[in-house]
Amino acid sequence: MFVRVHLSEYPVKIFYHYYQMYVADGIFQRYDYGEEGNLLLYGDKESTPYPLENIKVPVYIVYGANNNLDCPDAIEKLYNLLPKNLTAHGKLMVEGFNHLD
């Protein structure tokens, strides 16, 4: 069963996180809760990049060809940041889909 997600139902926090990463020059980083929140949650005053080098499970990136939120360059950048020693490591572009499908 497929459920269509409408933009109005999407949490604002997700879009703000995209904005935070955009102004951070596309660094794939954790949500920035401000100095106090970051210190409490992450043990650091700054919002730090996700520790992708700690991923130990196979990863396969599936993304839509009509994605309005991420461009192919961003997908490629994330793909290249993933550890290369994972057993299944690849990406698949799906025609006709976007980020909200």
GIHU-V613037 format. One record per backbone hydrogen bond with DSSP energy under -0.5 kcal/mol. NH is the residue of the N-H (numbers start at 1). CO is the residue of the C=O. Records with the same first field share a line. If there is no record, write none. Layout:
BEGIN
NH=CO / CO
END
This chain:
BEGIN
4=2
5=100
6=4
9=6
10=6 / 7
14=11
15=11
16=12
17=13
18=14
19=15
20=16
21=17
22=18
23=19
24=20
25=22
26=21
27=21 / 24
29=27
30=48
33=31
37=33
38=34
39=35
40=36
41=37
42=38
43=38 / 39
44=38
48=46
50=28
52=50
54=51
55=52
59=88
61=90
62=60
63=92
65=94
66=97
67=64
74=71
75=71
76=72
77=73
78=74
79=75
80=76
81=77 / 78
82=78 / 79
83=52
86=83
89=87
90=59
92=61
94=63
95=93
97=94
101=98
END
